[in-house]
Amino acid sequence: MDRLAVRSSLIPLDVVLAKSINDASGKALGRVVDVVVKWSGDARYPDVKGLVVNDFSRDEELLVPATRIEPFGASSRTITYLGAGPGPWERRKGELRLQSDIIGRQIVDVQGATVLIAKELYLAWIGTTAYLVGVSGPEKRRGLKALSRVDSGLIDWSLVQPFGEEDSELKLKELHKGLRRLRPGELADLLQELDEDAREEFTASMDLSDLADAIEEMEPDEVEDLMVDTPPEVAAKLIEKMEPDEAVDALRDLGRAEADEILSKLPPEISEALEESLEYPETMAGGFMTTVLILSRPSDSVADVATKVREAKDHATDIDATVVVDEEGKYIDDIPLFSLFIASPTDRVGDLLIDRDPLYIDAEAPLREVVKTLIEARSSSLVVVDEEGFPIGRVLADDVVDALVRSSGFHFKLPWNR
């Protein structure tokens, strides 16, 4: 589509709705009350199929086919209809009325990652066909990115994701490809700004893994609302996709009955691990640790450890080291991934151990002690061990920050958590 041609022929919907329509003889047929477009969900710019007109004489709505309308501009006082008498308006499959179906609804500017309320829509003639080409409206929130505009105050329609009611043709059939490129933090922001119906429509079309990543970035009260509104079977699948520490936070924010129902639908090994973490207060190490660990023995080769790391690639954000254990499985030390990276694949893990007293924490260590030990270790994480010395989890620096934020009563996003 020729952008210059579009800009020179933009017609706001409000301007169209202010026009009257005449037949070829000049007789007034009525006033335009809406514009009908064909909506397939995959067309970048839906084409106009007709105008809905309020018949002055019979007080009913008529449909004037777009193919029998003379092209008009924003400054035209009237619109000329060249066909025979128009018939009554009846919605056909795949058709939308712009004023009644889109205006006032939430949409997402996928390039600007911003939620808007559709206040105005814009049409443009390309040849003898009119298209829906743009939308404008107030932002529901102030995003960090600039909006994707083709003109001042106008967002290109091909770069938006609209949402519709249950039986509406506008209802989401497939996510805009631009939404699939957003980072989890950006998706989380959108989910938090969408109303309940739009959010439900959005999440139903998302990949569960992507949705789980986004939920991990959401504020606790928003996570609670989303989980409560989600069927327990689906909520369990989301919890299973989330990192263990984030899953525990999500379950802890729910009522005990809701959390138990979700836990009952998880595989036993996952539900048992989560229930153990839930037994610890959120201000203790066991309450905000991740249970994802890469265990190795001194006799393992670096290549062996690399294989284990590759197998745990879905938990990349929770892994920054391998936990070295003895033959009984008790904690010996932690070896950072960087040390493994610069070592030879044939080197043994035991050869990489440093002669030192390793630092670790107990599951019941209070937050203040965790912070003190983490600073002393000058590391990005600490291993959590049980009372017998077996490693049961890892506390990550970003989870310590989150715990500090929660304990202080503040709720805000930190840039390194995105």
N, C-alpha and C positions, 0 to 999 in steps of 0.2 A: 504494500500500500504506500502511495506517494505521500510522505509526511508533509511536504510543502502544500500539496493540494488539500490535505486534511485541515491544516492550520488556517487556510484561507477560506474554508467553508464550514467552520464549526457552527453548530446550531444548538444552543442549550435547550433541554427538554422543556423548561419553563416557558421559553419563547414559543415553542410549538404549541403548547397547551393554551396559549393566549390567542391563538389564531382561530378564525372561522373557516369553514370550507364551503365552496360554491361549486355548482355543476358547471358544465361548459357554457350554459346560457347566462350564467351569472347569478342564478337563484341560490340563495343560502340554504345549505343542507343542515347546518348545525355547528356546534363548537367542538374542537378537538379536546377530548378528555384523557386520552392515553395513546401511547404508541406501542404497537405489537412487533416483537422481533422473534425470529426463529432461533431457538436455543438448543444446541446439541451438546454443549459442554466442552467441545473440543475446538469450536470455531474461535479464532483469535478475535474477530470482530463480527458479532451477530448481525445479520442483515434485517432491515425493516420489512415486515410483511404487510403492514397496513396501519391505518389510523382508526382508533375508536372514537366515534362522533356521537354526541348527544343530540338527537333529532329534536329540533325546536318544536315541530308540530305534534309529534306523538310522544314526546318525553320518554324515549327509549334509546338504547345504545345500538348504533349501527357500525359495521366494519367497512371501511373504505380500503380496497386493496391497493397496495403501494405501486403495483404495476400500472395502475390507471391514474396516477397522480403526476401532475407536472412538477418537476424539480423546483424547489423553492429555497429561498435564503432566509437568514435571520431577520432581514429587514422587510420581508414580504408581509403585507397586511392580511392577505387571504391565501388559501391554498385552493388550487383548481383541480376538480375531479372530472376526468374525461369519460368515465364509464356510464353504464346504465344505473338505475336506482340501486344504492347499496343495500345489502341484506343485513339481518340482525347479527349482532356480535355473538359468536359462540367460540369458546376457547378450543383450539385444536391441539393435538399432541405435539409437544415440543415448542409451544408458543409461550411467550412471557409478555406481560404488560409492564412497561418500564416504571410508570408512576406507582401502581398499586403493588407490584411484586418486588421492586428493588429499592426505590426511594425510602430512606429511613432505616434500611437494614445495614448490618455490619458487613464490611468487606475487609480484605487484607491486601495491602500493597506488598506483594511478595518480594519486590526488590528493595523496598525501604523497610521491610519487616515491621510494618505499622498497621494497627487496626484503625479503620475509619468508619464513619457513618455516612452512607451515600446520601448526599444532600442535593447534588445536581448531576445529571447525565448529559452527555454531548453526542450529537449526531453529526454526520458529515456525508455529503453526496460524493460518490466516486463514480463518474459516468452517470448512468441513470438509476443507480442503486444507492440507497441510503443505508449507512451502517452505524451501529453503536460503537463509538471509538474511545470514549473517555468518561471519567467520573471525577467528581471533587466532593470534598466534605471535610468536616472538622475531624482532627485526629482524636481518638479516644485516649491516647497517651502520647507523650512526646518522645519519639524514638531517637536513637543516636545517629541514625542514618538519614540522609536526605531522601525525600520522596522521589519516586521514579516518574517524573513529569515530562510530557511532550510539549507543554505550554504552561504559562504561569497559572498555578492553581489547578492544573489538570493532570490526572494520572492516566496513563495509557491503559485502556481496557484490557489489553493482552497481558498486562502485568498485575492483574488483580484476581483474587479468589473470592467470589461471592458465596453467600449461604442462604438457604431457603427453608421454607416450612416443610413439614412431613410429606405432603402431597404435591409440593411445588416442583415444577420442571427445573427450577433453579437449584434444587437440592443437590448437594455435592455428589458427583459420580466418581470422580477421580481427582486426586490432589494435583494442583498446579505444579508443574515440574520445578518451578522456582522455589516452592516450599520444601521440596526434597533436598535442596542444597543448603538450607539454613542450618546453623549450628544449634546444638541442644539448648543453649541459653536463649537464643533468639526464639526458638519454638516455645520455650517455657514462657517467655514474655507474652507471646501471642495467646497462648492458652489461658493465661491469667487475665487477659483483657477481653477475651471473647465472652459473650453471654452464654448461659447454660445450653441453649439449643444449638448455637453455632459451635460451641466447644464439643458437644456430643457428636455433631455431624463431622467435625474436623477429626476427632480422635478415632472415630469409627473407620476412617479411611487411611489412618496412619499405620505404618509397620510397627508391630509391637516393640521391637528393639529400639526404634527411633523414639517412640512414645515414652518408653521407660527412661531413656537418656534425658528426655525433656523434663519428665517428672522429677528427676533427681536435682534439677536446677530450680524447681518451683519453691515458693514460700510454703511453710508448713500448713497454714490454713487453707491455701489453694489446693494442696495435695489432698488434704482431708476432704474437701468438697468434691474433688474429682473422684476419689476412691469411693466415697459414699454413693455417688451417682452412678458408679460403674458396677455392673453385675459381678457378684463374688467370683464367678468362674473366670471372667476376664481380668478382674483385679488380681487374682492369684497368678495368672500368666504374666502380668506386668511385674508383680513382686519377684517372680522367678527370674525375670530378665534384668532386674536391677542389681546393683552392687549390694552385697550383704549389709553394709553399714547404712546405706541409703534406704534399703528395704526395712530395716529395723526402725529407722526414723519415721518412715511412712506408717508403719503398723502402730508405733507408739502414739502417733497423733490421732489414731482412730479410737473409738470406744472399744472396750474389751470384747464385747459381743461381736462387733464387726471384724475386729482383728482375728478372733478365734475362728470365725466362719471362713475367712480367707486362708488362714493357716491350715484348716482342715482339708482344703482343696489342693494343697501343695504336695509334692513328693515327700515322703517321710523324712528322708535325710536332710532336705532343705528346711522343712518346718521345724525339725528338732533343733537344728543349728540356730535358726532365728529365735525360737522360744528361749534358748539358753541365753542369747544376747539380750532378750527383752527382760530377763530376770535382773539385769544390772540397771541401776539408775543411769540416766543419760549424762550425769556428771562424773561417772566412773569410767575408766578405760574400757572395761568390757561392754559398756553401753554405747560406745561410738567407734569401736574397732571394726575392721573388716576381717572376715574369716578366710579370705582368699590368701593362701600361702603357697609358695614354691619351696618344697622341702628337698634337701639334698644331703648326702652323706660325704664325709671326707674322701671316700674312695671313688666317688663319682667323677667323671671327666667333665670338663667345661662343655663339651659337646652334648653330654647327657642333660646337663642343666638347660642348655639352649633349646633342646627338644621339649622339655617341660614348659619352658616359657612360651614357645610357639603354640603349644596345646592350650595355653591359658590366655591367648591373645584377646579374647573377649573381655578380659579383666585388666587390660593394659594400664588403666589409671590407678589400679590398686597394687601394682607390682613394681617395686623399685629395687628389690634385692632378693636373694635366695637365703632361706633360713637353713643353716647347717645344724644337723642333729646327730647324736651318737647312735650306736646300735640299738639302744632302748627307745630312741625317739626323743630324747631330752635335748633341750636347747644348748648349742655350743656357741654359735656366733652368727652374725649376719654378714653376707658379702654383697656389696652393691653391684647392680647390673653393669656399671661402668667398668669395675674391676674385672668382671667376666668378659666384657667386650674386648678389652685390650690384651687378655690372656690368650694363650694358644689353645685350640680346641682339644688338644691331647693333655693339657695340664690337668692335674687332679685338684679338686676343690680343697682338700686338706693343705695343699701347698700354698694356697692363696690366703689361708688364715693368718691373722696378725697376732703376735704375742701381746695380748692385752686382756683386761677384765672387761668383757662385753657388757653393755648397758641394755637393760630390758625393764619392763614394768609388770606388776601384777594386775590381774583383771579388775581388782577392787581398788586400784590406785585412784585417788581423787584427781580431779582435773588440774588442780594447782601442782601436784606432784608430777603429773604427766608433762606439763609445760616446762617445769624445772629440769626434768630429765632430758626432754627433747632438746632444750637449749644446750645442756651439757654435752649431749651426744653430737651436736652440730650435724644432724642428719635430717632427712626428710620424713623419717618414720621411726617407730620403735616397735619391737616385737613384744607381744603380750604373752605371758606364760601363766599356767595354772600353779596351784600350790605345790605340785610335785615337780615342776620344772619343764613340763611339756608345752611347746608353743601352741597357742590356740587362736591367735589372731595378730593383727598389726594395726597400730594407730598411725594414721597419716597426718602430716602437718596441716593439710587443708581441713581435715575433720576436727583437729584440735581448735582451729580458728572458728569453725562452725559451732563447736561446743561452747567456746567462749562467747560467741555472739548470742547464742540461745540463752546461756546462763545470765547474761547481762541484760536480757530483755529487748535487745535491738533486733530489727529485722531488715537486713539490706543485703544486696548482692555484692560480693567481692570479685574484682576483675579476674583473679587467678582461679576462681571457681567456675569459670565459663569455658 
